[in-house]
Amino acid sequence: MEVFEQEFEVRDYECDLQGIVNNARYLNYLEHTRHKFLLSKGIDFVQLHNEGIDLVVSRIEIDYKHSLTSGDKFLVRLTTHREGHLRMIFEQEVIKLPEEKLAVKAKVIGVGVKNGRPIKIDNIPGFEKI
């Protein structure tokens, strides 16, 4: 199973009054990593959209395990697998560095839609590489 990783550093403005990363910011980290992963496979969102295909998230399950604070370095790990003919599952973890402490564990379910209707993963150009 291929593991994709993207490194980040917490910026001051991503923290709330408690001095920890706001829970919604983790969704940005997860999304950015998914985009980088897909780009590394030659899958371009703009090109797909121009062809009438949009990749969308249909569900996210997220468990917050440990808070990150300003200046923390961390990485997001990602693995994928398919669920049926329509769903691509992204298993993701946010890992605080250097101690490799689990901060977030998430399962993101993505689908492709064409003209507002779900399409098979195999019909999305580039997904044969995943």
SULNOR-V609877 format. One record per backbone hydrogen bond with DSSP energy under -0.5 kcal/mol. NH is the residue of the N-H (numbers start at 1). CO is the residue of the C=O. Records with the same first field share a line. If there is no record, write none. Layout:
NH=CO, CO
//
This chain:
4=78
6=76
8=74
10=72
14=11
15=12
16=20
19=16
21=68
22=14
25=22
26=22, 23
27=23, 24
28=24
29=25
30=26
31=27
32=28
33=29
34=30
35=31
36=32
37=33
38=34
39=35
40=36
41=37, 38
42=39
43=38
44=42
45=43
48=44
49=45
50=46
51=47, 48
52=49
53=48
54=113
56=54, 111
58=109
59=109
61=107
63=105
65=63, 103
66=103
70=19
71=10
72=69
73=97
74=8
75=95
76=6
77=75, 93
78=4
79=91
81=89
83=87
87=83
88=110
89=81, 87
90=88, 108
91=79, 89
92=90, 106
93=77
94=104
95=75, 93
96=94, 101
97=73
100=96
101=96
103=94
104=94
105=63
106=92
107=61
108=90
109=59
110=88, 108
111=56
112=119
113=54
114=117
115=52
117=114
119=112
121=85
123=120
124=121
125=123
127=124
129=126
130=127
//
